[in-house]
Amino acid sequence: MKKFSVIFLGLLFVAFGCQKKADLSKVTNIIITNNADVKIVRGDKVMIASDDKKDDDSLSYTVVGNVLTISGNSDAVLYLPDLTNIGSITVSMNGDLEADDDNFSFDSLLITVVGEGDASLQLTGKTLILNLKDDADLKIKGNSNYVGLTASGNADYDGKDLVAKDYLVNLSGNSEAHVNATNSISGELSDYADLYYQGIDASALNLVVHDSAQVHEENN
């Protein structure tokens, strides 16, 4: 029985010990969930570490294939050279993501924020797809050629400082979005959604508005 226990504990050590040394170089999708609080910082290579307040044992993360999931009550710093190799970032439940101290480049990036997730980012790139649900909050500054925004529930999107050439929006529920476009804003609003726009004349809007939804020109 003692022999079996030793072997079992040894296997557990190998399983969890190896996880701490998981290969992050192939990560293309990031999930931040539960109460995890993550800050993305520019680094020479992809790696994860605890913040200054806690030791590495406080980190709770897994890597399965190309998906990095950071969960639990982790306060983590995620080092990335850029976001050009990242295809999606998901922030859910009470997760928090901050990446606004530096301007990260991307090619095509999907950002999903659900539950009571909160994210703040500074980005520059080509195609940005945003999906916000429930009580999600997302603030982005920077530049993008195209932004596709879907928001529902009580989601709140602040893109006043994200200058995009074209926006496609789909807002419903009590969601609120602030967008800044230089060429066009098109899409659909329903329920009690509110859209605040700037950067273009009202003649460049191509919006279908239902129910009690409203479109406003942003007051700077």
C-alpha positions as CSV (number, residue, x, y, z in Angstrom):
1,M,0.0,0.0,0.0
2,K,2.9,2.4,0.9
3,K,4.5,1.6,-2.5
4,F,1.3,2.4,-4.3
5,S,0.9,5.7,-2.4
6,V,4.5,6.7,-3.3
7,I,3.9,5.9,-7.0
8,F,0.6,7.8,-7.0
9,L,2.2,10.9,-5.3
10,G,5.1,10.7,-7.8
11,L,2.7,10.8,-10.7
12,L,0.9,13.8,-9.3
13,F,4.2,15.6,-8.8
14,V,5.1,14.8,-12.4
15,A,1.7,15.9,-13.8
16,F,1.6,19.2,-11.9
17,G,5.3,19.9,-11.9
18,C,5.4,19.6,-15.7
19,Q,2.5,21.9,-16.0
20,K,4.5,24.7,-14.4
21,K,7.0,24.2,-17.2
22,A,4.4,24.0,-20.0
23,D,5.5,25.1,-23.4
24,L,3.9,28.5,-24.1
25,S,5.7,29.2,-27.3
26,K,2.8,27.7,-29.4
27,V,-0.1,29.5,-27.5
28,T,-2.5,31.2,-29.9
29,N,-5.6,31.4,-27.7
30,I,-5.8,32.9,-24.2
31,I,-8.7,32.3,-21.7
32,I,-8.8,34.3,-18.4
33,T,-11.6,33.1,-16.1
34,N,-12.8,32.9,-12.5
35,N,-11.1,35.7,-10.5
36,A,-7.9,35.7,-12.4
37,D,-6.3,39.1,-12.7
38,V,-3.8,39.3,-15.7
39,K,-1.6,42.0,-17.0
40,I,0.0,41.6,-20.4
41,V,3.5,43.0,-20.7
42,R,5.9,43.1,-23.6
43,G,8.6,40.5,-23.3
44,D,11.2,38.7,-25.5
45,K,9.3,35.4,-25.3
46,V,6.0,34.0,-24.1
47,M,6.1,33.3,-20.4
48,I,3.9,33.7,-17.3
49,A,4.8,34.7,-13.8
50,S,3.2,35.8,-10.6
51,D,3.0,39.5,-9.8
52,D,5.1,41.0,-7.1
53,K,2.5,40.3,-4.4
54,K,2.5,36.5,-4.6
55,D,4.9,33.7,-5.2
56,D,4.7,31.4,-8.2
57,D,2.7,28.8,-6.3
58,S,-0.3,31.1,-6.4
59,L,-0.5,30.7,-10.2
60,S,-3.2,28.5,-11.6
61,Y,-3.0,27.9,-15.3
62,T,-3.1,25.1,-17.9
63,V,-1.9,24.7,-21.4
64,V,-3.8,22.3,-23.6
65,G,-2.7,22.3,-27.3
66,N,-2.5,26.0,-28.2
67,V,-4.9,27.2,-25.5
68,L,-3.6,28.9,-22.3
69,T,-6.2,29.1,-19.5
70,I,-5.4,31.3,-16.5
71,S,-7.9,30.7,-13.7
72,G,-8.5,30.6,-9.9
73,N,-7.4,33.7,-7.9
74,S,-4.2,34.1,-9.9
75,D,-2.6,37.5,-10.1
76,A,-0.4,37.0,-13.1
77,V,1.9,38.8,-15.6
78,L,1.8,37.3,-19.1
79,Y,4.8,38.3,-21.2
80,L,4.3,38.4,-25.0
81,P,6.5,39.8,-27.8
82,D,3.2,40.9,-29.5
83,L,-0.3,39.7,-30.3
84,T,0.4,38.9,-34.0
85,N,0.4,35.1,-33.2
86,I,-2.6,35.3,-30.9
87,G,-6.0,34.6,-32.5
88,S,-8.3,35.0,-29.6
89,I,-8.6,36.3,-26.0
90,T,-11.5,35.4,-23.8
91,V,-12.2,37.1,-20.4
92,S,-15.1,35.5,-18.5
93,M,-16.8,35.4,-15.1
94,N,-14.8,37.9,-12.8
95,G,-11.6,37.8,-14.8
96,D,-9.7,41.0,-15.4
97,L,-7.2,41.7,-18.2
98,E,-5.0,44.8,-18.6
99,A,-2.7,45.5,-21.5
100,D,-2.7,49.2,-22.0
101,D,0.8,50.2,-21.0
102,D,2.1,49.4,-24.4
103,N,0.8,49.3,-28.0
104,F,0.4,45.6,-29.0
105,S,0.2,44.8,-32.7
106,F,-2.2,42.2,-34.1
107,D,-3.3,40.8,-37.5
108,S,-6.7,39.3,-36.9
109,L,-7.9,39.1,-33.3
110,L,-11.1,37.9,-31.6
111,I,-11.8,39.4,-28.1
112,T,-14.7,37.9,-26.1
113,V,-15.7,39.4,-22.7
114,V,-18.6,37.8,-20.8
115,G,-20.0,37.6,-17.3
116,E,-18.5,40.4,-15.2
117,G,-15.2,40.3,-17.1
118,D,-13.3,43.5,-17.5
119,A,-10.6,44.3,-20.1
120,S,-8.5,47.3,-21.0
121,L,-6.1,47.2,-24.0
122,Q,-4.0,49.3,-26.4
123,L,-3.9,47.7,-29.9
124,T,-2.9,48.4,-33.4
125,G,-3.8,46.1,-36.3
126,K,-6.0,45.0,-39.2
127,T,-9.1,43.1,-38.2
128,L,-10.6,43.2,-34.7
129,I,-13.7,41.2,-33.7
130,L,-15.3,42.0,-30.4
131,N,-18.0,40.0,-28.6
132,L,-19.4,41.3,-25.3
133,K,-22.1,39.8,-23.2
134,D,-23.8,40.1,-19.8
135,D,-22.1,42.8,-17.7
136,A,-18.8,42.8,-19.6
137,D,-16.7,46.0,-19.8
138,L,-14.1,46.5,-22.6
139,K,-12.0,49.6,-23.2
140,I,-9.6,49.8,-26.2
141,K,-7.4,52.5,-27.5
142,G,-5.2,52.5,-30.6
143,N,-5.9,51.8,-34.3
144,S,-7.6,49.1,-36.5
145,N,-8.6,48.9,-40.1
146,Y,-11.9,47.1,-39.3
147,V,-13.9,46.4,-36.1
148,G,-16.8,44.1,-35.8
149,L,-18.6,44.6,-32.6
150,T,-21.4,42.5,-31.0
151,A,-22.7,43.6,-27.6
152,S,-25.7,42.3,-25.6
153,G,-27.0,42.3,-22.1
154,N,-25.5,45.2,-20.0
155,A,-22.2,45.2,-21.9
156,D,-20.3,48.4,-22.1
157,Y,-17.8,49.2,-24.8
158,D,-15.5,52.2,-24.8
159,G,-13.8,52.6,-28.1
160,K,-13.6,56.4,-28.2
161,D,-9.8,56.2,-28.4
162,L,-9.7,53.3,-30.9
163,V,-9.7,54.9,-34.3
164,A,-11.0,52.5,-36.9
165,K,-11.7,52.9,-40.6
166,D,-14.9,50.9,-40.6
167,Y,-17.2,49.5,-37.9
168,L,-19.9,46.9,-38.2
169,V,-22.0,46.8,-35.0
170,N,-24.8,44.6,-33.6
171,L,-26.1,46.0,-30.3
172,S,-29.0,44.6,-28.2
173,G,-30.3,44.5,-24.7
174,N,-29.1,47.5,-22.6
175,S,-25.7,47.5,-24.1
176,E,-23.8,50.8,-24.8
177,A,-21.0,51.4,-27.3
178,H,-18.8,54.4,-28.0
179,V,-17.1,54.1,-31.4
180,N,-14.7,56.2,-33.4
181,A,-14.6,55.7,-37.2
182,T,-13.1,57.5,-40.1
183,N,-15.0,56.0,-43.0
184,S,-18.3,54.2,-42.1
185,I,-20.4,52.7,-39.3
186,S,-23.0,50.1,-40.3
187,G,-25.1,47.5,-38.5
188,E,-28.2,47.0,-36.4
189,L,-29.4,48.2,-33.0
190,S,-32.3,46.8,-31.0
191,D,-34.0,46.7,-27.6
192,Y,-32.6,49.6,-25.4
193,A,-29.1,49.7,-26.9
194,D,-27.2,53.0,-27.2
195,L,-24.6,53.8,-29.8
196,Y,-22.4,56.9,-29.5
197,Y,-20.3,57.7,-32.6
198,Q,-17.6,60.2,-33.6
199,G,-15.1,60.7,-36.4
200,I,-17.7,60.7,-39.3
201,D,-20.7,62.7,-40.4
202,A,-24.2,61.3,-39.9
203,S,-24.4,60.7,-43.6
204,A,-21.8,57.9,-43.3
205,L,-24.0,56.0,-40.9
206,N,-25.8,52.9,-42.3
207,L,-27.7,51.6,-39.3
208,V,-31.0,49.8,-38.8
209,V,-32.5,50.9,-35.5
210,H,-35.3,48.9,-33.8
211,D,-37.4,49.2,-30.6
212,S,-36.1,51.8,-28.2
213,A,-32.5,51.7,-29.3
214,Q,-30.9,55.1,-30.0
215,V,-27.9,56.6,-32.0
216,H,-26.1,59.6,-30.6
217,E,-23.3,61.8,-31.8
218,E,-20.5,61.8,-29.2
219,N,-20.1,65.0,-27.2
220,N,-16.3,65.4,-26.9
